[in-house]
């Protein structure tokens, strides 16, 4: 039996990545596919590709806020724009994703972080708040924080990001089925169709 796979490139600072992520479990069930999570640094991707955040265009930013609420309602998931400034620099959170994969606690980490950024926002830029979140997720804060600072973690996140750019990624979320690329949470229907062809 062929195992179908989906690669999910994301950044915790991307609200559309959060929305897409809320649908990944259902996608796995409906398509019998395995999702491979690929943490990357969206800011570095935007810079490398000459792209920019929608928030750089006031009218587009205002519309994006409306669109995010519509999608959250469509999916039936909580959504609140975070008032905390750490979202503009998610380096520690993304290194944490890589570190949690290396420590085999990714599922718990991922399930804790995305809702804490976009569901019921917490100030994850505050070290004490971040540690409490890890403890609540049954993750050893010291082990994860040490792994975040490891050179192997930093290098792997850099490789993920550079590899994404080489494959044509210009924003988040981006999903691959084989070499076929899909950008945005609103392309998941196309992802399902592609999986049926595998």
Residue, then its C-alpha position, 0 to 999 in steps of 0.5 A: x500500500x502506498x503511503x500518501x504524504x503531505x508536506x506542510x510548510x508554516x510559521x506560527x506567526x502566520x494566521x492563515x497557517x494556523x487556520x490551515x493547521x486546524x484542518x490537517x487532522x481531518x485531511x489526514x483522516x479523509x485522505x489517509x495521508x501523513x502530514x510532514x510538518x516543515x517549520x520555516x521562517x516566513x520573514x526569511x522566505x518573504x525577504x528571499x523572494x521579494x514578497x511582503x506581508x499583506x499588512x504592508x498594504x493598508x487596504x489589503x491588511x484591513x481586508x485580511x482581518x475580515x477574511x481571517x474571521x470568515x475562515x475561522x467561522x467557516x472552520x468553526x475554530x477560535x480566532x483572535x488577533x494577538x495583541x503581542x508584538x512577538x509575532x513579528x519575530x517568531x524565531x524562538x517559536x520556530x526553533x522550538x518546533x524544530x527542537x520539539x521534533x528532535x526531542x520527539x515532543x512535536x505533537x504536544x508542542x505544536x498543539x500548544x503553540x498555535x492556539x496560544x498565538x491565534x486561538x486564545x493569545x498568550x504573550x509567548x515572547x515572555x519567557x515565563x509565559x512560554x515556560x508555563x505553556x510548555x509545562x502545561x503541555x507536559x514538555x520539559x522546559x529546560x530540555x526544550x530551551x536547551x535544544x532551541x539553542x543547539x546549533x543543530x536546531x538553528x541549522x535545521x531551521x535554516x535548511x528548512x527555510x532555504x529548501x522551501x525557497x528553492x522549491x518555490x515557496x513564497x508565503x505561508x502556509x504552503x503545502x506540497x503533494x510530491x512536487x505539486x505546490x499549493x499556497x494558502x489555506x483556501x487551497x486544501x480542496x485542491x490538496x485533497x484532489x491531488x492526494x486522490x491522484x497519488 
